[in-house]
Amino acid sequence: MAYNNKYPNIKRTGGPNPRNRYGVCYEGLSRQQRRLLLENPLLKERAQDDQFLQILFEVSRYKNQTSKNRYYYDWSTGDFMKMEKLHESYDTIDWTCALSGEPIRSNINNFSMENFVHPRYHDTLTGDVVDARIIKSSIAFQEHIKKLLLNQQKEFLNLARKNSNKN
């Protein structure tokens, strides 16, 4: 099987064998390049020129984009972002700082003290003693996340029941 070469080696044939289109052998062409020749009958007149075919194959070459390079739409913020940032944004929720009451973004998978305190107040966490406000905030955070997850589970089950009744 041929790979998608930028400049494939174009072989010519004069008859029906081997498989060809417009006198161009399929051998050495990728699947996408073969499909391009098959699906475009207007290329018949121009297909005799190798330089034209090489430029055409280069222009129509499919570039593989992994999911890491693609941009996805985040419905919560209304912006486009890469997959890593999207996962991070869905793992965080709005919360208030335990010490100052300022709004912060807390990770739902992180229950360390830094997760409940605004970054400006991280220097207060260096001691061995934990402030009671941070403990209260962490307990309230856990309860809030449990409620969110239970609500999501109920919504999913309701949706599954609704769709199963349609069949």
C-alpha positions as CSV (number, residue, x, y, z in Angstrom):
1,M,0.0,0.0,0.0
2,A,1.3,3.4,-0.9
3,Y,1.7,6.2,1.6
4,N,0.5,9.7,0.9
5,N,3.7,11.0,-0.7
6,K,4.1,14.7,-1.4
7,Y,5.5,13.9,-4.8
8,P,4.5,10.4,-5.7
9,N,6.3,8.5,-8.5
10,I,3.8,8.7,-11.3
11,K,3.9,5.7,-13.6
12,R,2.2,5.7,-17.0
13,T,0.6,2.8,-18.8
14,G,-0.7,2.5,-22.4
15,G,-3.4,-0.1,-21.9
16,P,-6.0,-1.4,-19.4
17,N,-3.6,-3.4,-17.4
18,P,-2.4,-2.7,-14.7
19,R,-5.3,-0.8,-13.0
20,N,-5.1,2.8,-14.0
21,R,-7.1,6.0,-14.5
22,Y,-6.3,8.4,-17.4
23,G,-3.1,6.5,-18.1
24,V,-1.8,6.8,-14.5
25,C,-1.0,3.5,-12.7
26,Y,-2.5,3.1,-9.2
27,E,0.7,1.5,-8.1
28,G,2.6,4.1,-6.0
29,L,-0.4,6.2,-5.3
30,S,-2.1,6.5,-2.0
31,R,-5.8,5.7,-1.5
32,Q,-6.7,9.3,-1.3
33,Q,-4.8,10.1,-4.6
34,R,-6.6,7.2,-6.3
35,R,-9.9,8.4,-5.1
36,L,-9.1,11.9,-6.4
37,L,-8.5,10.5,-9.9
38,L,-11.6,8.4,-9.8
39,E,-14.1,11.0,-8.5
40,N,-13.0,13.8,-10.8
41,P,-13.6,13.1,-14.5
42,L,-12.6,16.7,-15.4
43,L,-9.0,15.7,-14.8
44,K,-8.9,13.6,-17.9
45,E,-7.5,16.3,-20.2
46,R,-4.9,17.5,-17.7
47,A,-3.9,14.2,-16.3
48,Q,-1.2,13.7,-19.1
49,D,1.0,16.3,-17.4
50,D,3.0,14.8,-14.5
51,Q,3.8,18.2,-13.0
52,F,0.1,19.1,-12.9
53,L,-0.7,15.8,-11.1
54,Q,2.0,16.3,-8.6
55,I,0.8,19.8,-7.8
56,L,-2.8,18.5,-7.6
57,F,-1.8,15.7,-5.2
58,E,0.2,18.2,-3.0
59,V,-2.7,20.6,-2.8
60,S,-5.3,18.0,-2.0
61,R,-3.1,16.1,0.4
62,Y,-4.8,15.2,3.6
63,K,-3.0,16.4,6.6
64,N,-3.5,14.3,9.7
65,Q,-4.5,16.3,12.7
66,T,-4.5,14.6,16.0
67,S,-7.0,15.5,18.6
68,K,-4.4,17.3,20.5
69,N,-4.0,19.8,17.7
70,R,-7.6,20.4,17.1
71,Y,-9.7,23.1,18.7
72,Y,-13.0,22.2,20.4
73,Y,-15.8,24.4,21.6
74,D,-16.3,24.8,25.3
75,W,-20.0,25.4,26.0
76,S,-19.3,26.6,29.5
77,T,-17.1,29.5,28.5
78,G,-18.1,30.0,24.8
79,D,-14.5,29.8,23.6
80,F,-12.5,27.4,21.4
81,M,-9.7,25.6,23.1
82,K,-7.5,22.5,22.8
83,M,-8.5,19.2,24.3
84,E,-6.1,19.4,27.3
85,K,-7.5,22.8,28.3
86,L,-11.0,21.6,27.7
87,H,-10.5,18.7,30.1
88,E,-9.1,21.1,32.7
89,S,-12.0,23.5,32.4
90,Y,-14.5,20.6,32.9
91,D,-12.6,19.4,35.9
92,T,-12.9,22.8,37.7
93,I,-15.9,24.5,39.2
94,D,-16.5,28.0,40.7
95,W,-15.8,28.1,44.4
96,T,-15.0,30.7,47.0
97,C,-11.7,31.1,48.8
98,A,-11.9,29.7,52.4
99,L,-9.8,32.6,53.8
100,S,-10.8,35.7,51.8
101,G,-14.1,34.8,50.2
102,E,-12.8,35.7,46.7
103,P,-14.1,33.6,43.7
104,I,-11.6,30.9,42.6
105,R,-11.7,27.8,40.3
106,S,-11.3,24.6,42.2
107,N,-10.5,21.2,40.8
108,I,-13.1,18.5,41.6
109,N,-10.4,15.8,41.8
110,N,-8.1,17.8,44.2
111,F,-8.8,17.9,47.9
112,S,-5.6,19.5,49.0
113,M,-5.6,22.8,51.0
114,E,-4.3,24.8,48.0
115,N,-7.5,23.9,46.1
116,F,-9.6,25.9,48.5
117,V,-7.4,29.0,48.9
118,H,-6.8,31.8,46.5
119,P,-3.2,31.7,45.0
120,R,-2.4,35.0,46.8
121,Y,-2.9,33.3,50.2
122,H,-0.9,30.1,49.5
123,D,1.9,31.4,51.7
124,T,-0.4,31.0,54.8
125,L,-0.5,27.2,54.2
126,T,3.1,26.5,55.1
127,G,2.5,25.8,58.8
128,D,1.5,22.5,60.4
129,V,-1.8,23.9,61.7
130,V,-4.8,23.9,59.3
131,D,-7.3,26.7,59.5
132,A,-10.8,25.6,60.4
133,R,-12.2,27.7,57.6
134,I,-10.3,25.6,55.1
135,I,-11.6,22.3,56.6
136,K,-15.2,23.7,56.5
137,S,-14.7,24.7,52.9
138,S,-13.3,21.3,52.0
139,I,-16.3,19.5,53.6
140,A,-18.8,21.9,51.8
141,F,-16.9,21.4,48.6
142,Q,-17.2,17.6,48.9
143,E,-20.9,17.8,49.6
144,H,-21.4,20.2,46.7
145,I,-19.5,17.8,44.3
146,K,-21.6,14.8,45.5
147,K,-24.8,16.8,44.8
148,L,-23.5,17.8,41.3
149,L,-22.5,14.2,40.5
150,L,-25.8,12.8,41.7
151,N,-27.8,15.3,39.7
152,Q,-25.8,14.4,36.6
153,Q,-26.4,10.7,37.2
154,K,-30.1,11.3,37.6
155,E,-30.3,13.3,34.4
156,F,-28.4,10.6,32.6
157,L,-30.7,7.9,33.9
158,N,-33.8,9.9,33.0
159,L,-32.4,10.4,29.5
160,A,-31.6,6.7,29.2
161,R,-35.1,5.7,30.3
162,K,-36.6,8.2,27.9
163,N,-34.6,6.9,25.0
164,S,-35.3,3.2,25.9
165,N,-39.0,3.8,25.9
166,K,-38.9,5.1,22.3
167,N,-37.7,1.7,21.0
